[in-house]
């Protein structure tokens, strides 16, 4: 339900606070409803800011979508790096820890898939800014998984990285097929089998 907005309700607020409020609101709406279903007017109504303020911080709706994806990207890799740092000396333990936190992510009640995949699927144009961000996210995952595959002693680390990437992304789009109790178990079992086969 939209919040009641009074004209100039963001007057006097710090620009960074206004930008954050707009992005927080848009991110929630984009994730829950999809980016094409959410218009700028709804973001304005829900965030309680003036439309001019939105356009001051985000020149176009595409800029707002990109900001949403970039923030999701940063949060995902922050979680990844935190897990990696805890298991720096044990690549198998690191891989299994990644499968566990990703499994927990899939089990969340409000989980609607990977934002990068969801948004890319909404735009057919290969050059759309959102697809550029999504592509960079996938390439970063492949790179990190390739390094992990090398540390695991895979005969063909690039191939193992691709397989693990397909596993993770497949899990993101298949969450509704898995019960919350089995998501982590399925990810761990598949990852272990892929690593064993790669050696």
FENDA-V371953 format. One record per residue. RES is the residue in three letters. SS is DSSP state (H for helix, E for strand, - for the rest). PHI is phi as a letter, one per 20 degrees, with the letter a starting at -180 (NA if undefined). PSI is psi in whole degrees, -180 to 180 (999 if undefined). Layout:
BEGIN
((RES SS PHI PSI) (RES SS PHI PSI))
END
This chain:
BEGIN
((UNK - NA 131) (UNK - f 143) (UNK - f 151) (UNK - f 130) (UNK - d 132) (UNK - d 144) (UNK - g 128) (UNK - m 24) (UNK - f -15) (UNK - e 6) (UNK - f 133) (UNK - n -10) (UNK - f 151) (UNK - f 138) (UNK H g -39) (UNK H f -34) (UNK H f -41) (UNK H f -45) (UNK H f -43) (UNK H f -42) (UNK H f -43) (UNK H f -47) (UNK H f -40) (UNK H g -46) (UNK H f -48) (UNK H f -40) (UNK H f -45) (UNK H f -47) (UNK H f -45) (UNK H f -43) (UNK H f -40) (UNK H f -36) (UNK H d -14) (UNK - n 147) (UNK - f -33) (UNK - f -28) (UNK - e -12) (UNK - d 118) (UNK - e 166) (UNK H f -38) (UNK H f -38) (UNK H f -41) (UNK H f -42) (UNK H f -48) (UNK H f -45) (UNK H f -33) (UNK H e -18) (UNK - m 27) (UNK - d 163) (UNK - f 148) (UNK H f -35) (UNK H f -33) (UNK H f -41) (UNK H g -48) (UNK H f -19) (UNK H f -35) (UNK H e -30) (UNK - c 107) (UNK - f -36) (UNK - c 168) (UNK H f -36) (UNK H g -38) (UNK H f -37) (UNK H f -40) (UNK H f -44) (UNK H f -42) (UNK H f -41) (UNK H g -49) (UNK H f -39) (UNK H f -37) (UNK H f -42) (UNK H f -41) (UNK H f -48) (UNK H f -41) (UNK H f -39) (UNK H f -47) (UNK H f -27) (UNK H f -42) (UNK H f -44) (UNK H g -48) (UNK H f -35) (UNK H f -44) (UNK H f -45) (UNK H g -41) (UNK H f -32) (UNK H f -19) (UNK - c 35) (UNK - g -29) (UNK - e 1) (UNK - c 91) (UNK H f -34) (UNK H f -40) (UNK H f -37) (UNK H f -48) (UNK H g -44) (UNK H f -37) (UNK H f -38) (UNK H f -43) (UNK H f -34) (UNK H f -47) (UNK H f -31) (UNK H f -39) (UNK H f -41) (UNK H f -37) (UNK H f -44) (UNK H f -29) (UNK - e -5) (UNK - f 142) (UNK - f -32) (UNK - e 16) (UNK - f 128) (UNK - c 25) (UNK - n 178) (UNK - f 124) (UNK H g -38) (UNK H f -45) (UNK H f -45) (UNK H g -49) (UNK H f -41) (UNK H g -35) (UNK H f -20) (UNK H e -13) (UNK - c 120) (UNK - f -27) (UNK - f 119) (UNK - f -29) (UNK - e 5) (UNK - f 139) (UNK H g -36) (UNK H f -35) (UNK H f -30) (UNK H f -44) (UNK H f -43) (UNK H f -43) (UNK H f -42) (UNK H f -38) (UNK H f -45) (UNK H f -39) (UNK H f -38) (UNK H f -40) (UNK H f -45) (UNK H f -41) (UNK H f -45) (UNK H f -40) (UNK H f -33) (UNK H f -40) (UNK H f -41) (UNK H f -40) (UNK H f -38) (UNK H f -43) (UNK H f -28) (UNK - e -6) (UNK - m 27) (UNK - f 141) (UNK - f -37) (UNK - c 84) (UNK H g -35) (UNK H f -38) (UNK H f -43) (UNK H f -40) (UNK H f -43) (UNK H f -42) (UNK H f -44) (UNK H f -37) (UNK H f -42) (UNK H f -39) (UNK H f -50) (UNK H f -50) (UNK H f -34) (UNK H f -38) (UNK H f -40) (UNK H g -38) (UNK H e -3) (UNK - d 15) (UNK H g -36) (UNK H f -16) (UNK H e -19) (UNK - d 139) (UNK - f 155) (UNK - g -32) (UNK - f -26) (UNK - d -13) (UNK H g -52) (UNK H f -41) (UNK H f -43) (UNK H f -45) (UNK H f -46) (UNK H f -46) (UNK H f -44) (UNK H f -42) (UNK H f -44) (UNK H f -40) (UNK H f -40) (UNK H f -42) (UNK H f -45) (UNK H g -44) (UNK H f -30) (UNK H f -17) (UNK - e 999))
END
